[in-house]
């Protein structure tokens, strides 16, 4: 399988590259018919594209998200994400990877339409929406309507406004939900090439609608009528959760979570499986914020996520002053390098905690406490662990009806923070949207002590698509890490 090198619709002429291979080591044997044109076999595109994206997302969660959001803290003094420093060169890796695999998802949709597979068409749409949401939530305005069209000669695509991108993402999720109403599972052979749900159409439908729920909440600070039917995000949340809930089934238990569960055998191997243990755990320690909450709650996930230090679990301060590197404390256990659950895309605890916030804010009816407690306990049981006796009635975990909305929101988001462990940039996205959970601010923070609001555009995009880049900057604001995207208020 090969595909054109389409980074946002640009051929990388300057670097002398003309094509990229879409084959991934280990997948060659999985083609059910190697003599047939892959352009009309949608299943050959799904597993390589999906697993590549999850691996890239895990890599950047480790490198960027977990530092910004105080999961761990680098003990290499010039690694400064924990001080709110994101260097311009960081942009390329995710921009290139996301746009490359979007080509596969678009090709998968076209080939599925050719063979009249409504289920594969819907899967392709869901994967496309998921990937584009990562792009726009990271960068803001990005090439969308004219992106990935290099084959037809569009080498300098315009940057679409985030508002317009979201409007179309919602339309595509509606399309996917309709296509999956037929509940047509993939064939047995096709199911072998689906690493997420093994061909189960209903589970894909639930994932698509749960993604819809996440993205509606993401833009819920806006009141524009961008959802289908001329609805605002808040009104569409009520429609999805209450009015037409039966038309939008959601992930309903941990087993239905959208997780690429790594088996340890090629091609389904965690990206960390080939790392040296020292590279995974020796150059950083867990943060005080991350560790201390779990210690206070007597949370059983501690043993899964951190090592003992001096016989206990201890973290180090994030945002420490330059040159004042703390002594190493608890680190990631080596077992996480092959942990199946790190391939998380969207899980059941997140869905429940989203519903808790939506109800708490008055955008839907229901019991916020029940959603909160269900999300909290399933955040533990997802990891195969037992919820300790009294967990929901202890300390900061207990839901007190008399507490203010702000306190309850921080409780919801603190539990979501742990539910999103190693999930691409989601912790960071949610912090930018909500300001929760409340993070301690270390003395060594830079960037005026402000959490970065986005990542800059890649430098090569600035030169190869200069006119459209300049138009995007004129519309959105300066191309730096402090310019807020449209949904941030």
Residue pairs with C-beta under 8 A, 6 or more apart in sequence:
1 21
1 22
1 23
1 38
1 44
1 45
1 48
2 19
2 20
2 21
2 22
2 23
3 19
3 20
3 22
3 100
3 103
3 104
3 107
4 11
4 19
4 20
4 103
4 150
4 151
5 11
5 12
5 17
5 18
5 19
5 20
5 100
5 150
6 99
6 100
6 103
6 147
6 148
6 149
6 150
6 151
7 95
7 96
7 99
7 100
7 461
8 95
8 99
8 142
8 143
8 147
8 148
8 157
8 461
8 465
9 143
9 146
9 147
9 148
9 149
9 150
9 154
9 155
9 156
9 157
10 150
10 155
10 156
10 157
10 461
10 464
10 465
11 17
11 18
11 150
11 155
12 460
12 464
13 464
14 460
14 463
14 464
20 100
22 45
22 48
22 49
22 100
22 103
22 104
23 48
24 48
24 51
24 52
24 267
25 266
25 267
26 266
26 267
26 269
27 47
27 48
27 267
30 44
30 47
30 192
30 193
30 267
31 38
31 41
31 44
32 41
32 43
32 44
32 189
32 190
32 192
32 193
33 41
38 44
38 45
38 111
39 107
39 110
39 111
39 114
40 111
40 114
40 115
41 111
41 115
42 108
42 109
42 111
42 112
42 115
42 117
42 120
42 123
42 124
43 120
43 186
43 189
43 190
43 193
43 194
44 193
45 104
45 105
45 107
45 108
45 111
46 108
46 120
46 123
46 127
46 193
46 194
46 195
47 193
47 194
47 195
47 267
48 104
48 267
49 101
49 104
49 105
49 108
49 127
50 127
50 195
50 196
50 260
51 195
51 260
51 267
51 268
52 97
52 101
53 97
53 98
53 101
53 131
54 260
54 343
54 345
55 270
55 271
56 93
56 94
56 97
56 98
56 271
57 134
57 423
57 424
57 425
58 270
58 271
58 272
58 342
58 343
58 422
58 424
59 93
59 271
60 93
60 94
60 424
60 425
61 422
61 423
61 424
61 425
62 272
62 422
63 81
64 81
64 86
64 90
64 425
64 428
65 71
65 424
65 425
65 426
65 427
65 428
66 72
66 422
67 73
67 74
67 79
67 81
67 82
67 318
68 81
68 82
68 84
68 427
68 428
68 451
68 452
69 417
69 427
69 428
69 431
69 439
70 82
70 287
70 289
70 290
70 318
70 439
70 440
71 286
71 287
71 290
71 421
71 427
72 284
72 285
72 286
72 287
72 290
72 331
72 332
73 82
73 284
73 285
73 286
73 287
73 315
73 316
73 317
73 318
73 320
73 326
74 80
74 81
74 82
74 283
74 284
75 283
75 284
75 285
75 316
75 325
75 326
75 328
76 283
76 284
77 322
77 323
77 325
79 283
80 446
82 287
82 318
82 319
82 320
82 442
83 319
83 322
83 442
83 444
83 445
83 446
83 447
84 319
84 445
84 446
84 447
84 449
84 450
84 451
84 452
85 446
85 447
86 452
86 455
86 456
86 481
88 456
88 459
89 459
90 455
91 139
91 455
91 456
91 457
91 458
91 459
92 458
92 459
92 460
94 134
94 135
94 138
94 455
95 135
95 139
95 457
95 458
95 461
96 458
98 131
98 134
98 135
99 135
99 147
99 148
101 131
102 128
102 131
102 132
102 147
102 148
103 148
105 124
105 127
105 128
105 131
106 124
106 128
106 148
108 120
108 123
108 124
108 127
109 120
109 121
109 124
109 125
109 128
111 120
112 118
112 119
112 120
112 121
112 123
112 124
113 121
118 179
118 180
118 182
118 184
119 179
119 180
119 182
119 184
119 185
119 186
119 201
119 204
120 186
120 190
121 176
121 179
122 175
122 176
122 177
122 179
122 180
122 201
122 204
122 205
122 208
123 176
123 194
123 204
125 172
125 173
125 175
125 176
125 179
125 208
126 173
126 176
126 204
126 207
126 208
126 211
128 172
129 169
129 172
129 173
129 176
129 208
129 211
129 215
130 211
130 345
132 142
132 144
132 165
132 169
133 169
133 211
133 215
133 218
134 424
134 425
135 142
136 142
136 144
136 162
136 165
136 166
136 485
137 218
137 425
137 429
137 485
138 425
138 454
138 455
139 454
139 455
139 456
139 457
139 485
140 162
140 454
140 476
140 483
140 485
140 486
141 159
141 160
141 161
141 162
141 165
141 472
141 475
141 476
141 485
141 486
142 159
142 160
142 165
143 157
143 158
143 159
143 160
143 465
143 468
144 159
144 160
144 164
144 165
144 168
145 157
145 158
145 160
145 164
145 168
146 154
146 157
146 158
147 157
149 157
156 464
156 465
156 467
156 468
157 465
157 468
158 468
158 471
159 468
159 469
159 471
159 472
159 475
161 475
161 476
161 486
162 485
162 486
162 487
163 222
163 224
163 226
163 486
166 215
166 219
166 226
166 487
167 226
167 227
169 215
170 212
170 215
170 216
170 226
170 227
170 228
170 236
171 228
173 208
173 209
173 211
173 212
173 215
174 228
176 205
176 208
177 205
177 208
177 209
177 212
177 247
177 248
180 201
180 202
180 204
180 205
180 208
181 205
182 201
183 201
183 202
183 205
184 201
185 191
185 199
185 200
185 201
186 194
186 199
186 201
187 199
188 199
190 199
191 198
191 199
191 200
192 198
195 260
195 268
196 203
196 204
196 207
196 258
196 259
196 260
196 345
197 203
197 204
197 207
197 258
202 249
203 256
205 249
206 249
206 250
206 251
206 252
206 256
207 251
207 256
207 258
207 345
207 346
209 240
209 248
209 249
209 250
210 250
210 251
210 258
210 346
210 350
210 351
211 258
211 346
212 240
212 248
213 237
213 240
213 241
213 250
213 351
213 354
213 355
213 358
214 346
214 350
214 354
216 227
216 233
216 236
216 237
216 240
217 233
217 237
217 354
217 357
217 358
217 433
218 429
218 433
218 487
219 226
219 233
219 486
219 487
220 233
220 234
220 237
220 361
220 363
221 433
221 487
221 488
221 489
222 232
222 233
222 486
222 487
222 489
223 232
223 233
223 234
224 232
225 231
225 232
226 232
226 233
227 233
227 235
227 236
228 236
229 236
229 239
231 239
234 361
234 363
237 358
237 363
237 364
238 363
238 364
238 365
240 248
241 355
241 358
241 359
241 363
241 364
241 365
241 366
242 364
242 365
242 366
250 351
251 257
251 258
251 346
251 347
251 348
251 351
252 348
253 348
253 378
254 347
254 348
254 349
254 378
254 381
254 382
256 348
257 344
257 346
257 347
257 348
257 382
258 344
258 345
258 346
258 347
259 340
259 341
259 343
259 344
259 345
259 347
260 268
260 343
260 345
261 268
261 340
261 341
261 343
262 268
262 269
262 270
262 273
262 338
262 339
262 340
262 342
262 343
263 269
263 340
264 270
264 273
264 338
269 338
270 337
270 338
270 339
270 340
270 342
270 343
272 280
272 336
272 337
272 338
272 342
273 337
273 338
275 337
277 334
277 337
280 332
280 334
280 336
280 337
281 307
281 331
281 332
281 333
281 334
282 331
284 331
284 332
285 309
285 315
285 316
285 326
285 328
285 329
285 330
285 331
286 305
286 306
286 313
286 315
286 316
286 329
286 330
286 331
286 332
287 315
287 316
287 317
287 318
288 314
288 315
288 316
288 317
288 318
288 440
289 315
289 318
289 439
289 440
290 306
290 315
291 302
291 306
291 313
291 314
291 315
291 329
291 330
292 315
293 299
293 396
293 414
293 418
294 301
294 302
294 305
294 306
294 313
294 418
295 302
295 312
295 313
296 395
296 396
297 391
297 394
297 395
297 396
297 397
298 388
298 391
298 394
299 380
299 388
299 391
299 418
300 380
300 383
300 385
300 386
300 387
300 388
301 379
301 380
301 383
301 385
301 418
302 313
304 333
304 335
304 336
304 339
304 383
304 385
305 332
305 333
305 336
305 421
306 313
306 330
306 331
306 332
306 333
307 330
307 331
307 332
307 333
308 330
309 328
309 329
309 330
313 330
314 329
314 330
315 329
315 330
316 326
316 327
316 328
316 329
317 326
317 440
317 442
318 439
318 440
318 442
319 440
319 441
319 442
319 443
319 444
319 445
320 326
320 442
320 443
320 444
321 442
321 443
321 444
322 444
324 444
336 342
341 382
341 383
342 421
342 422
344 420
344 421
344 422
344 423
345 423
345 424
346 423
347 382
347 419
347 423
348 375
348 378
348 382
349 375
349 376
349 378
349 379
349 382
349 415
349 416
349 419
350 375
350 416
350 419
350 420
350 423
350 426
351 375
352 371
352 372
352 374
352 375
352 378
353 371
353 372
353 375
353 376
353 412
353 413
353 415
353 416
353 419
354 416
355 364
355 366
355 371
355 375
356 368
356 369
356 371
356 372
356 375
356 412
357 368
357 409
357 412
357 413
358 364
359 365
359 366
359 367
359 368
359 371
360 368
360 405
360 408
360 409
360 412
361 405
368 408
369 399
369 401
372 399
372 408
372 411
372 412
372 415
373 392
373 399
375 412
375 415
375 416
375 419
376 391
376 392
376 397
376 415
377 387
377 391
377 392
379 415
379 418
379 419
380 386
380 387
380 391
381 387
382 419
391 397
392 398
392 399
396 411
396 414
397 411
397 415
399 408
399 411
400 407
403 411
409 434
409 436
410 436
410 437
410 438
412 436
413 430
413 434
413 436
413 437
414 436
414 437
416 430
417 427
417 430
417 437
420 426
420 427
420 430
428 451
430 436
431 437
431 439
431 451
432 451
432 453
432 488
433 487
433 488
441 449
447 481
447 482
448 482
450 482
452 481
452 482
453 481
453 482
453 483
453 484
453 485
453 488
454 481
454 483
454 484
454 485
455 481
456 479
456 480
456 481
457 469
457 472
457 479
461 469
462 469
462 479
469 479
473 479
476 483
476 485
476 486
477 483
477 484
